[in-house]
């Protein structure tokens, strides 16, 4: 049964696809606006000063407009400017380091982790929705979400790194006054649809191959899952600046509660923090159902189910954060400040 199912994953994916320094530029404080204070996730802000960037010496822009759009999940301007097909999948990687070379190396190393995180989120959202509608049972949904937590990397063969852009900043710590230099690296990957199908198939084979035999999904459910994952990749969520701030606040909180803990304690800390984030993000209309769900949370997978059901992209993104994402989240906080600061 399991071999037949894994074969159907491959068929489903390919069936679907067949169809130097100048004067400092001072930036605002790091993503700490009123919306964060209202949510309870305000942090003391650092000051950043933009010192250098890609192609500065030949008149290159410090803040390309396409880069700001990419950061918010809108890839249309980048595709138009660089002649990228609408069918191609775009992925952007963010990392920080002390210099350009170190940032390049770290970004290359963490990209496979980032892809696994995005696939995990897509699978978790799908499994939760299908469980709610009765298409799959609760035990299967829970098993899927537990297994995805262990998938820390994804197959990235054929993912082409098309653009690399860096910004070098001096960051002044708001508490100590200490100034440190950082390089923020942005890497843009262009992935043909068939290549992304292989990435998706490989990831799903790992997930479904590790599930108990009695909880295997039928072929229609697999086809539907693949279809949803392909759609998610080609239609990313476009956020406003305020929504991006919220996502970064929640993701930062998730990383911080886990980063200094022993591995066996990280899931419990993540579970507790995620429940707080879901509660923080709820509206009056969802308050009653959220309270009921909270009483049933017994694992990180249960908390991730709550996040998926929230329908809030910022909460859903934070739900899969681990300590391995801390550097990328730090880089994105600084990037937000540079790209959208006054």
C-alpha positions as CSV (number, residue, x, y, z in Angstrom):
1,X,0.0,0.0,0.0
2,X,2.7,2.4,1.0
3,X,4.8,1.9,-2.2
4,X,1.6,2.4,-4.3
5,X,0.9,5.6,-2.4
6,X,4.4,7.0,-2.9
7,X,4.2,6.2,-6.6
8,X,1.0,8.2,-6.7
9,X,2.8,11.2,-5.3
10,X,5.2,11.3,-8.2
11,X,2.4,10.8,-10.7
12,X,0.4,13.6,-9.1
13,X,3.2,16.1,-9.1
14,X,4.1,15.7,-12.7
15,X,0.4,15.4,-13.8
16,X,-0.3,18.8,-12.2
17,X,2.8,20.5,-13.6
18,X,2.2,19.0,-17.1
19,X,-1.1,20.9,-17.1
20,X,33.4,50.6,-0.2
21,X,31.4,53.1,2.2
22,X,29.5,56.4,1.6
23,X,27.9,58.6,4.2
24,X,25.7,56.6,6.5
25,X,22.0,56.3,5.7
26,X,20.2,56.1,9.0
27,X,17.3,53.7,9.2
28,X,14.4,53.7,11.7
29,X,14.3,51.4,14.7
30,X,13.7,47.7,14.0
31,X,10.1,46.7,13.5
32,X,8.8,48.1,16.7
33,X,5.8,50.2,15.8
34,X,2.5,50.7,17.6
35,X,1.0,47.5,16.3
36,X,3.6,45.5,18.2
37,X,2.9,47.4,21.4
38,X,-0.8,46.6,21.0
39,X,-0.1,42.9,20.5
40,X,2.1,42.6,23.5
41,X,5.2,41.8,21.4
42,X,7.0,45.1,21.6
43,X,10.8,44.9,22.0
44,X,13.4,47.6,22.6
45,X,14.6,48.8,19.2
46,X,18.1,48.9,17.8
47,X,19.2,51.7,15.5
48,X,20.6,50.7,12.1
49,X,22.8,52.7,9.7
50,X,23.1,51.6,6.1
51,X,26.8,51.7,5.0
52,X,27.2,49.8,1.8
53,X,25.2,47.7,-0.7
54,X,25.6,45.7,-3.9
55,X,26.8,47.8,-6.9
56,X,27.0,51.0,-4.8
57,X,30.2,52.0,-6.5
58,X,28.5,52.0,-9.9
59,X,25.4,53.8,-8.8
60,X,23.3,50.8,-7.8
61,X,20.2,51.5,-5.7
62,X,20.5,51.0,-1.9
63,X,16.8,49.9,-1.7
64,X,15.6,48.5,-5.1
65,X,11.8,48.7,-5.4
66,X,11.7,45.1,-6.5
67,X,13.4,44.0,-3.3
68,X,10.8,45.7,-1.1
69,X,8.0,44.0,-3.1
70,X,9.7,40.6,-2.8
71,X,10.0,41.1,1.0
72,X,6.2,41.4,1.2
73,X,5.6,38.4,-0.9
74,X,4.8,40.2,-4.2
75,X,7.0,38.7,-6.9
76,X,5.3,40.3,-9.9
77,X,7.7,43.3,-10.2
78,X,10.8,41.0,-9.9
79,X,9.5,38.7,-12.5
80,X,8.7,41.5,-14.9
81,X,12.1,43.3,-14.4
82,X,14.2,40.2,-14.8
83,X,12.1,38.3,-17.4
84,X,11.0,35.5,-15.2
85,X,8.1,33.2,-16.4
86,X,4.9,33.4,-14.4
87,X,5.0,29.6,-14.2
88,X,8.3,29.7,-12.3
89,X,8.3,29.5,-8.5
90,X,10.2,32.2,-6.6
91,X,11.9,31.7,-3.2
92,X,13.8,34.3,-1.2
93,X,16.4,33.6,1.4
94,X,17.6,36.0,4.1
95,X,20.6,35.7,6.4
96,X,22.9,37.9,8.4
97,X,26.6,37.6,9.1
98,X,29.7,39.7,9.8
99,X,30.7,40.1,6.1
100,X,29.6,39.3,2.6
101,X,31.4,36.1,2.2
102,X,30.2,34.7,5.5
103,X,26.6,35.8,4.7
104,X,26.8,34.0,1.3
105,X,27.9,30.8,2.9
106,X,25.3,30.9,5.6
107,X,22.5,31.7,3.2
108,X,23.5,28.8,0.9
109,X,23.6,26.4,3.9
110,X,20.2,27.5,5.4
111,X,18.2,27.5,2.1
112,X,17.3,23.8,2.3
113,X,16.0,24.3,5.8
114,X,13.9,27.3,4.7
115,X,12.3,25.2,1.9
116,X,11.5,22.4,4.3
117,X,9.8,24.9,6.7
118,X,7.6,26.3,3.9
119,X,6.6,22.8,2.8
120,X,5.9,21.9,6.4
121,X,3.6,24.8,6.7
122,X,1.8,24.0,3.5
123,X,1.3,20.4,4.5
124,X,0.1,21.3,8.0
125,X,-2.4,23.8,6.6
126,X,-3.8,21.3,4.2
127,X,-4.0,18.5,6.7
128,X,-5.8,20.7,9.2
129,X,-8.4,21.9,6.6
130,X,-9.0,18.3,5.4
131,X,-9.4,17.1,9.0
132,X,-11.9,19.8,9.7
133,X,-13.9,18.9,6.6
134,X,-13.8,15.2,7.5
135,X,-11.8,14.3,4.4
136,X,-9.0,12.7,6.6
137,X,-9.3,11.6,10.2
138,X,-7.8,13.4,13.2
139,X,-5.3,10.6,13.8
140,X,-3.9,10.9,10.3
141,X,-3.7,14.7,10.5
142,X,-1.9,14.5,13.9
143,X,0.6,11.9,12.5
144,X,1.3,14.1,9.4
145,X,2.0,17.2,11.6
146,X,4.2,15.2,14.0
147,X,6.3,13.8,11.1
148,X,6.8,17.1,9.4
149,X,8.5,18.5,12.6
150,X,11.4,16.1,11.9
151,X,11.9,17.1,8.3
152,X,14.6,19.7,8.7
153,X,15.7,20.0,5.1
154,X,14.4,19.5,1.6
155,X,15.8,18.5,-1.8
156,X,16.8,21.6,-3.7
157,X,18.5,20.2,-6.8
158,X,17.7,22.4,-9.8
159,X,16.8,25.5,-7.7
160,X,18.7,28.3,-9.5
161,X,20.0,31.2,-7.5
162,X,19.3,34.0,-9.9
163,X,19.9,37.2,-7.8
164,X,22.1,38.0,-4.8
165,X,21.9,41.4,-3.1
166,X,23.6,42.5,0.1
167,X,23.4,45.5,2.4
168,X,26.0,46.3,5.1
169,X,24.8,48.0,8.2
170,X,26.0,49.2,11.6
171,X,23.6,48.2,14.3
172,X,23.5,50.0,17.6
173,X,22.2,47.9,20.5
174,X,19.4,49.8,22.2
175,X,20.3,48.5,25.7
176,X,24.1,48.6,25.7
177,X,24.9,51.2,23.0
178,X,27.4,48.7,21.4
179,X,27.7,49.0,17.6
180,X,28.3,45.9,15.5
181,X,28.6,45.6,11.7
182,X,26.4,43.1,9.9
183,X,25.8,42.0,6.3
184,X,22.2,41.3,5.3
185,X,22.1,38.9,2.4
186,X,19.1,38.4,0.1
187,X,19.2,35.5,-2.3
188,X,16.5,35.0,-4.9
189,X,15.9,31.5,-6.3
190,X,14.0,30.8,-9.5
191,X,12.6,27.3,-9.8
192,X,10.9,25.8,-12.9
193,X,7.5,24.3,-12.1
194,X,8.7,20.7,-12.9
195,X,11.6,21.1,-10.6
196,X,9.4,22.4,-7.8
197,X,7.2,19.3,-8.4
198,X,10.2,17.1,-7.8
199,X,11.0,19.0,-4.6
200,X,7.4,18.6,-3.4
201,X,7.3,14.9,-4.3
202,X,10.5,14.1,-2.5
203,X,9.3,15.9,0.6
204,X,6.0,14.1,0.6
205,X,7.6,10.7,0.1
206,X,9.6,11.3,3.3
207,X,6.6,12.5,5.3
208,X,4.1,9.8,4.2
209,X,6.8,7.1,4.2
210,X,7.3,7.6,7.9
211,X,3.7,7.5,8.9
212,X,2.2,4.4,10.4
213,X,0.8,2.0,7.7
214,X,-2.7,2.1,9.1
215,X,-2.8,5.9,8.7
216,X,-1.8,6.1,5.1
217,X,-3.8,8.5,2.9
218,X,-5.7,7.4,-0.2
219,X,-4.6,8.5,-3.6
220,X,-7.2,11.2,-4.0
221,X,-6.1,12.8,-0.8
222,X,-2.5,12.7,-2.0
223,X,-3.5,14.3,-5.3
224,X,-5.4,17.0,-3.5
225,X,-2.4,17.7,-1.2
226,X,0.0,18.0,-4.1
227,X,-2.3,20.3,-5.9
228,X,-2.6,22.5,-2.9
229,X,1.2,22.6,-2.3
230,X,1.8,23.5,-5.9
231,X,-0.8,26.3,-5.7
232,X,0.7,27.6,-2.4
233,X,4.1,27.9,-4.0
234,X,2.9,29.7,-7.1
235,X,0.5,32.0,-5.2
236,X,2.4,33.3,-2.1
237,X,0.6,35.4,0.4
238,X,1.2,39.1,-0.2
239,X,1.3,41.1,3.0
240,X,1.0,44.7,4.0
241,X,3.8,46.3,5.9
242,X,1.7,46.0,9.1
243,X,1.0,42.3,8.5
244,X,4.8,41.7,7.9
245,X,5.6,43.4,11.1
246,X,3.2,41.1,12.9
247,X,4.7,38.0,11.3
248,X,8.2,39.1,12.3
249,X,7.1,39.8,15.9
250,X,5.5,36.4,16.3
251,X,8.3,34.6,14.6
252,X,10.9,36.4,16.7
253,X,9.0,35.4,19.9
254,X,8.9,31.8,18.8
255,X,12.6,31.7,18.1
256,X,13.6,33.4,21.3
257,X,11.7,31.1,23.6
258,X,13.5,28.0,22.1
259,X,17.0,29.2,21.2
260,X,18.8,28.7,24.5
261,X,17.0,25.5,25.5
262,X,18.0,21.9,25.3
263,X,16.4,20.1,22.3
264,X,14.1,18.0,24.5
265,X,12.6,21.2,26.0
266,X,12.1,23.2,22.8
267,X,8.8,21.6,21.7
268,X,7.2,22.4,25.0
269,X,8.4,26.0,24.9
270,X,7.3,26.4,21.3
271,X,3.9,24.9,22.2
272,X,3.3,27.3,25.0
273,X,4.4,30.3,23.0
274,X,2.3,29.4,20.0
275,X,-0.8,29.1,22.1
276,X,-0.1,32.6,23.4
277,X,0.4,33.9,19.8
278,X,-2.9,32.4,18.6
279,X,-4.7,33.9,21.5
280,X,-3.1,37.3,20.9
281,X,-4.1,37.3,17.2
282,X,-7.8,36.2,17.8
283,X,-10.7,38.5,17.2
284,X,-13.9,38.7,19.2
285,X,-15.6,36.5,16.6
286,X,-13.0,33.7,17.1
287,X,-12.5,34.1,20.9
288,X,-14.9,31.4,21.9
289,X,-13.6,28.8,19.5
290,X,-10.0,29.6,20.4
291,X,-10.7,29.2,24.1
292,X,-12.2,25.8,23.4
293,X,-9.2,24.7,21.3
294,X,-6.7,25.9,23.9
295,X,-8.1,23.4,26.4
296,X,-7.4,20.5,24.0
297,X,-3.8,21.4,23.3
298,X,-1.5,18.6,24.4
299,X,1.4,18.8,21.9
300,X,3.1,21.2,19.5
301,X,1.2,19.6,16.7
302,X,-2.1,20.5,18.5
303,X,-0.8,24.1,18.8
304,X,0.1,24.1,15.1
305,X,-3.4,23.0,14.3
306,X,-4.7,26.0,16.2
307,X,-2.4,28.2,14.1
308,X,-3.5,26.7,10.9
309,X,-7.2,27.1,11.8
310,X,-6.6,30.8,12.7
311,X,-6.4,31.7,9.0
312,X,-3.8,34.3,9.9
313,X,-0.7,34.0,7.7
314,X,1.5,35.6,10.3
315,X,0.5,33.1,12.9
316,X,0.8,30.2,10.5
317,X,4.3,31.2,9.5
318,X,5.4,31.5,13.2
319,X,4.0,28.0,13.9
320,X,6.9,26.2,12.3
321,X,9.7,28.4,13.6
322,X,12.6,26.6,15.3
323,X,16.0,27.8,16.7
324,X,17.5,27.1,13.3
325,X,15.4,30.0,11.9
326,X,16.7,32.6,14.4
327,X,19.4,34.1,12.2
328,X,17.0,34.4,9.2
329,X,14.4,36.1,11.4
330,X,17.0,38.5,12.7
331,X,18.1,39.3,9.1
332,X,14.4,40.0,8.1
333,X,13.9,42.3,11.1
334,X,16.9,44.4,10.0
335,X,15.8,44.2,6.3
336,X,12.3,45.5,7.2
337,X,13.9,48.4,8.9
338,X,16.2,49.2,6.0
339,X,13.6,48.7,3.3
340,X,10.7,50.6,4.9
341,X,12.3,52.9,7.5
342,X,11.7,56.6,7.0
